[in-house]
Amino acid sequence: MERLILLLVAYFIYLRVALVFSRPSAKTRTLGDDDWTHHNFDQMTAYLQDLHRQYPKITRLYSIGKSVQGRKLWVVEISDNPGKHEPGEPEFKYVANMHGNEVVGRELLLHLAKAFCENYGRDANLTKMVDTTRIHLMPSMNPDGYELAAEGENRKDWIIGRSNANNVDLNRNFPDQFFKSVTGPPQIETIAVMKWISEYPFVLSANLHGGSLVANYPFDDSPTGQSEYSKSPDDDVFKELAKSYSEVHPTMHLKNPPWPCPEVPPDHFNDGVTNGAAWYSVSGGMQDYNYMHSNCFEITIEQGCKKFPEASQLPKDWEENKRALIAFIDQVHKGVKGFVKDGQGNPIPGAHIRVDNRKKDIITAKDGDYWRLLLPGGYKVTAMAVGYEPLSKDVTVTEGDAKELNFVLKKSARGNSSLDSEQVDSNDEPNPVEDSKPEPGSPTNVGSMEPSGAPVGGMTMGDGMSDGGDYGMVMTGGGMGAPLQLNDQFGVSNAVESPSENAGGGISMGNNFDTGGPIGDAELDRFAMMSPYEAQSKDNTKGLFRVSTDEHEPHALYANDGEGNGNDNQAETNIIKKSELGRPRKK
């Protein structure tokens, strides 16, 4: 009996000690409902470091680069095997605070990371998600803008802190499929994200913003630069991805959701989703870049009309978004997945996975694994690789987890690539202007992603784009995972080495990054992000604009024509339409 008592005492001492050491350290700015706060860069850094120290077995903290002012672009990875890609396991990312004054997503991702860690081994659903998904969370892509927005009364301004330290809107700064850059060459933050996208086999992503309440999907711009529906080859998939967030959110999907911003006209969307360009056309956006230049499907989520709410509002934002954030991550497991290997069982990286007539190929990663998001239904899927005979299989996708579909390719008897140009249907030439028009019930047909003429295991975006062209980038070599090559005009001439998450490959950016017209996009956004009341009742021009009622295509006016330095005829181009003063405030 005495021995039993001693054992019980020892057991309770053990539990007490375990409880003490499992508590967050005093340095951690916890995100419990009673202690929500806005975290500046130093506080966010300390918070993430503490989280990693507490949960080293399921987290990794890494930086993908630095901001203009030298702040690290932190990412916290959550996985049962952090630090490595597990063959067959999909990778997911959330990016927040791309606009420095839109801060809700930043705080929600800190809380989401903590929720995964604290509930691992306790909550069956979250544990399964961590065990089967490699999750990457970037709380702030624009830490410099945040620091500016957080100063004094700036958090009440809809503009201050939106852009980076060079006054460039990062969501207008990516290579665009239709137009030359209006914001100049990619900023250091943009380059870091482009490199990140090339290094990891991301399958699904969302970009978290503020200013409205909607889930917005590609394409974000249209061929004309006007507000019109601009359909991607996977328009059906993107609609459902957007709805997977909006319909779980308690109010986003409503016809007239609550709108606690009386100074801003409310937005209304069917089911809480919209095609980006149908709302208004944005060139140089990150979500379109993901889709056009990698395997990753990305949407943009506007989490509320208040960009920098009081800290007391954050628990409500968490309650409204937490289930939707988790539900969206789960979509990474939909569609088809598998491996492409040769007859000896060796993986074939850089193989193309093509679905029916959809002009969007998925490229296998270094282990030959792939993931292809699709809605339930029957499909014909073809695997193709240089030096191998193509192989097609029929598959039925269901509502549940992704259907596993593996391929074993035979060496081509002729020694030719299954991607040879003669195998490309001549009728499949792209016509972005015509193909982007929504035609319900008809096949989508936008932006050729045919692999004709691609280097071994590489991926080119559109015919005639092998040197970057208007897409600004070409992936070559073996797919994703190699050095990022920058032209001398960016001030960087050597490659930036990257970890070997995927096979071979590299990125080179074309020479089309003109500096745009005399009015930068970040300056245009002073008007774009204001309510009509703010734009018309305050002196916000500061000599930048003369207001005109003339109609024009913004891209044609402000994008450089390739001649001169873009400073000619400044008097004629310093124009913005009255009709655009109150256009929607997002992205």
Buried (B, 14 or more C-beta within 10 A) or exposed (E): EEEEEEEEEEEEEEEEEEEEEEEBEEEBBBBEEEEBBBBBBEBBBBBBBBBBEBBEEBBBBBEBBBBBBEBBBBBBBBBBBBEEBBEBBBBBBBBBBBBBBBBBBBBBBBBBBBBBBBBBEEBEEBBEBBBBBBBBBBBBBBBBBBBBBBEEEBBEBBBBBBBBBBBBBBBBBBBBBBBBBBBBBBBBBBBBBBBBBBBBBBBBBBBBBBBBBBBBBBBBBBBBBBBBBBBBBBBBBBBBBBBBBBBBBBBBBBEEBEBEBEEBBBBBBEBBBBBBBBBBBBBBBBBBBBBBBBBBBBBBBBBBBBBBBEEEBBBBBBEBBBEBBBBBBBBBBBBBBBBBBBEEEEBBBBBBBBBEEBBBBBBBBBBBBBBBBBBEEEBEBBBBBBBBBBBEBEBEBEEEEBBEBBBBBEEBEEEBBBBBEEBBEEEEEBEBEEBBBEEEEEEBBBBBBBBBBBBBBBBBBBBEBBEBBBBBBBBBBBBBBBBBBBBEEBEBEEBBEBEEBBBBBBBBBBEBBBBBBBBBBBBBBBBBBBBBEBBEEEEBBEEBBEBEEEEBEBBEBBBBEEEEEBEEEEEEBBBBBBEBBBBBBBB
